[in-house]
Amino acid sequence: MTQQTCSNCGANFEDQQFCPDCGQWVDPLDETHFEEFSLGDSPPVDDDEPLGVVPGDVPMRQLVNCPSCGATNPAHNRHCEECGARITQGPLPVAPQPMIRTTAGARALAVILGVVAVVAVLAFAWNAIFGGNDEPAPDDTSTTSTTQAAAAPQQFVPISLTCSSTLEVAGDTFACENLVDGTDRYWNDQSAQGRDAVIEFTFAEPIAIEQIVFKNVVDDEAFRKNYRVQGFEIMTDDLPDRPFIDQLRDDNGSQLILLATLRTRQLTFKVTSTYPAEAVAGETPFNELAINEFEFYGRPAG
């Protein structure tokens, strides 16, 4: 018999294809599992196994059948000696998968795949160096909408506007029209501190408004001495039941108000709260609300 040692769990056994303890497959080609001998030597004798044992001299070993192949195995075996299937249910070490031996066919397939890969790389390099100079023909199926960038929204100037009140001072102009004239001239209400101030804008044709640029008074001293818009509400004739409510920052830079109307001919801007006027250099602050400019941007309604 050939003494074998499991490479996975270290168990010793004789002439078996699978380890009876952990089920590890035993490589029959492994030279370490065979004893050296010559043709002139006599067969090795196992001293541990008595010769001519009479069945009645030793107790019979308990045997169990493999649940997988039905082979008879000693009861202490954990795995079948014939097929390696598990017999007992005790905890076992996990046996690694046997290494796959490379056959001549597998090596030939690997060589063929390597040659194909090299040919593909050379063809790509040749095409990159000597080919590809011709420009591709234009695609006649492309449309103008896919080749051109979306047009930017255009500015629309109201044809008319009205304010709830206007400050009238001899020699000074704080008219409502200053709100759309594109200059630094601004509008003042009539000593009302901006409470419930309302401005209505009318356009020549229906437009889809996307944004409004709101501008406070540019001059810093005049900006601080007047009341400024804080909260506001916007109503349009195409969406009368959907008021837009928001707040502005208290600074004299331009501020963007984003809208999404459909077919607006008339827009109403109502002031709902204000920032208070301030005394500058000891001078008494004004009692009026001041706004410099409104700019409307969008697209013609379809």
Secondary structure by P-SEA (a helix, b strand, c coil): cbbbbbcccccccccccccccccccccccccccbbbbccccccccccccccccccccccccbbbbccccccccccccccccccccccccccccccccccccccaaaaaaaaaaaaaaaaaaaaaaaaaacccccccccccccccccccccccbbbbbbccccccbbbbbccccccccccccccccccccccccccbbbbbbbbcccccccbbbbbccccaaaaaabbbbccbbbbbcccccbbbbbcccccccbbbbbbbbccccbbbbbbccbbbbbbccccccccbbbbcbbbbbbcccc
